[in-house]
Amino acid sequence: MEQDTINLMEGRIMNKIVLISGSNRKGNIEYILSAIKEQILESELILLRNKKIDFCKGCLRCHQVPSCILQDDMSMIIEKIKEAKLVVFGIPNYFDNVSGLFKNFIDRLHPLYKSEELKNKKVIFIFVGGGKEEGTMNSLKESVQGFIKYLQLEVEKEFSFKALNSNDMKQKKKEIEEIIEYIKTQVI
Ligand SMILES: Cc1cc2nc3c(=O)[nH]c(=O)nc-3n(C[C@H](O)[C@H](O)[C@H](O)COP(=O)(O)O)c2cc1C
């Protein structure tokens, strides 16, 4: 009985889903991820653009100890990712690649590559580009290949959208609903 109570409490305080935006602006990805957050109570939205995340120094100290010498917001983000049942990454297409903001975030996950703590973590990717959906899908899937491989992430699904100006996704409410319905099947 006591054990059940503890589990219930843990269930309440843990964020089942962590939503991470790799966009530099309040645009399409933030719109999509905010809509998901609104409909899924146990979720948390992290905007990388508002976080202090320094560049990886390349020192490789994390090969000796499973932590980073840099003291910034990354340790908090890593803890949230570790706890999450599902992580949703929203990434804009910049020159057929991920944004620099997101690449920097990937690099700072290097300590987790050595510790294998994200092995089999369920993830979903949402890509947004101003050009054709297929082009953005192909380019960004390629860009995140190493990230997925080295951290041994389990990719549940990838979505790709064509949206150039910051408000364009507001015209695609049906597509966003479909993402939300899909996510609900993964966590409920
Ligand atoms: C520096 C930069 C480079 C971009 N390069 C591409 C590109 O190569 N292909 C593409 O489809 N869209 C490109 N775009 C358009 C963005 O992907 C598009 O504006 C998207 O809506 C950004 O998502 P956001 O509103 O969530 O920031 C680029 C935008 C910027 C700012």
The ligand as an SDF file (V2000), in Angstrom:
LIG
                    3D

 31 33  0  0  0  0  0  0  0  0999 V2000
   19.5500   30.5590  -41.2230 C   0  0  0  0  0  0  0  0  0  0  0  0
   18.3510   29.9050  -41.8380 C   0  0  0  0  0  0  0  0  0  0  0  0
   18.5330   28.9310  -42.7800 C   0  0  0  0  0  0  0  0  0  0  0  0
   17.4400   28.2780  -43.3470 C   0  0  0  0  0  0  0  0  0  0  0  0
   17.6610   27.2920  -44.2450 N   0  0  0  0  0  0  0  0  0  0  0  0
   16.6100   26.5700  -44.7250 C   0  0  0  0  0  0  0  0  0  0  0  0
   16.8160   25.4730  -45.6090 C   0  0  0  0  0  0  0  0  0  0  0  0
   17.9340   25.1410  -45.9860 O   0  0  0  0  0  0  0  0  0  0  0  0
   15.7400   24.7810  -46.0320 N   0  0  0  0  0  0  0  0  0  0  0  0
   14.4660   25.0880  -45.6660 C   0  0  0  0  0  0  0  0  0  0  0  0
   13.5270   24.3880  -46.0380 O   0  0  0  0  0  0  0  0  0  0  0  0
   14.2380   26.1380  -44.8180 N   0  0  0  0  0  0  0  0  0  0  0  0
   15.2670   26.8880  -44.3450 C   0  0  0  0  0  0  0  0  0  0  0  0
   15.0470   27.9490  -43.4970 N   0  0  0  0  0  0  0  0  0  0  0  0
   13.6540   28.2990  -43.1220 C   0  0  0  0  0  0  0  0  0  0  0  0
   13.2400   27.7890  -41.7550 C   0  0  0  0  0  0  0  0  0  0  0  0
   13.4280   26.3940  -41.6570 O   0  0  0  0  0  0  0  0  0  0  0  0
   11.7780   28.1490  -41.5090 C   0  0  0  0  0  0  0  0  0  0  0  0
   11.6670   29.5460  -41.4360 O   0  0  0  0  0  0  0  0  0  0  0  0
   11.1350   27.4920  -40.3210 C   0  0  0  0  0  0  0  0  0  0  0  0
    9.8040   27.9360  -40.2270 O   0  0  0  0  0  0  0  0  0  0  0  0
   11.8520   27.7870  -39.0170 C   0  0  0  0  0  0  0  0  0  0  0  0
   11.1430   27.2070  -37.9360 O   0  0  0  0  0  0  0  0  0  0  0  0
   10.7090   28.0920  -36.6760 P   0  0  0  0  0  0  0  0  0  0  0  0
    9.6340   29.0430  -37.1190 O   0  0  0  0  0  0  0  0  0  0  0  0
   10.2090   27.1230  -35.6740 O   0  0  0  0  0  0  0  0  0  0  0  0
   11.9310   28.7930  -36.2090 O   0  0  0  0  0  0  0  0  0  0  0  0
   16.1230   28.6430  -42.9520 C   0  0  0  0  0  0  0  0  0  0  0  0
   15.9560   29.6470  -42.0030 C   0  0  0  0  0  0  0  0  0  0  0  0
   17.0450   30.2810  -41.4540 C   0  0  0  0  0  0  0  0  0  0  0  0
   16.8280   31.3550  -40.4070 C   0  0  0  0  0  0  0  0  0  0  0  0
  1  2  1  0
  2  3  1  0
  2 30  2  0
  3  4  2  0
  4  5  1  0
  4 28  1  0
  5  6  2  0
  6  7  1  0
  6 13  1  0
  7  8  2  0
  7  9  1  0
  9 10  1  0
 10 11  2  0
 10 12  1  0
 12 13  2  0
 13 14  1  0
 14 15  1  0
 14 28  1  0
 15 16  1  0
 16 17  1  0
 16 18  1  0
 18 19  1  0
 18 20  1  0
 20 21  1  0
 20 22  1  0
 22 23  1  0
 23 24  1  0
 24 25  2  0
 24 26  1  0
 24 27  1  0
 28 29  2  0
 29 30  1  0
 30 31  1  0
M  END
$$$$
